Structure formats: C-alpha cells, structure tokens
Amino acid sequence: MKSIFFSCLLLVANLAIAQDQPSSEEEAINKDVWYNFMQAYQDLDASLFNQIHTDKVLRVIADADRMLIGQEYKDQNLEVFNRWNAQKIKQKIEFSFHKRVQKKNWAYEIGIYKLTRYRGGQSQSFYGKFNVTLKKESGVWKIHIDSDTSENDTIGEEDFLKGSILK
C-alpha cells in the first residue's frame, strides 16, 4: 500500500515539475524571438530587432491609438534605435508570460514586459502588457502582430511577478 501511495505521489510531483518546463516550441520561440528581443534592446541593435519581425508585421501602439505596418514599423525602429544610440541609452527589457498557446506555425502570447533604463547610477522601470501573434517562417519564429499597453500606467511589478519570468 505504501509503495502505491509513494508511486502516486512521485507521479504527481513529476507532473507538477513538467508543467513548469517550457515546451520545445516555447523554447524555440524564446530562442528565435524573446532572447533576441532582449539582446537587441540591451545592445541597441535595430537590425537584430527588425529581424525578429515578419516583413508584414502589424504593430499596434494601443495607448497612442496608432498602427504601423511592415516596413513603416521597421523604419521607425531604425530611427528610435539610432536616437537611443546617440543618447547612449543603457537599458534592459525582461518578459513575464501569462499565456502561451501554439498551434502548428502560429503562436499567441500574453504577458508583461519590464523595461529598465539606467542613468547616472539610477534606474527606472516601466511596465506594459503585451499581446503578440507569432508566425513560424522557414523554421524561424517571428513576431507577426505586436500590441502593448500600459493600461493608464496601472501595470507594475506585481503584475510582472505574477507570470512566468523568462530566464
């Protein structure tokens, strides 16, 4: 009887551990998109940043009621990253996921980002909720639709910590 109880306990523990492990598709998305996104923000690398988006990317800036499509968005990224480079911005971006769903060559993810900027020994963090649709093209995951909002600056550290933080 004890061995059945311990076997069941071991099975439940293994299931709980397995649920915390990312799927192989999540690992591929992390590698293709999110780690490169973080690296591009840290290195102020517009080229790398643009590479993680499809050519027909749709970018929705919900707080500003703006939408940018394809090359228009990629051109704006070049301008923004050039400005950050000129200002010698030091920053890092982190991601916390609340929902991740994949089917075939499509994925949909919801989460919270935390952008931290460093100046003169001080740091300031900004938060927002993101919704992205990803598409796998030629075996590589890319952002196809990207939208975010600060929800009137109501998103914060608590929201970030509630999700699964990308390490």
Secondary structure, DSSP 8 states (H G I E B T S, - for coil): -HHHHHHHHHHHHHHHHHHHS--HHHHHHIIIIIHHHHHHHHHT-HHHHHHTEEEEEEEEEGGGTEEEETHHHHHHHHHHHHHHHHTT-EEEEEEEEEEEEEETTEEEEEEEEEEEEEETTEEEEEEEEEEEEEEEETTEEEEEEEEEE-TTTT--HHHHHHSEE--
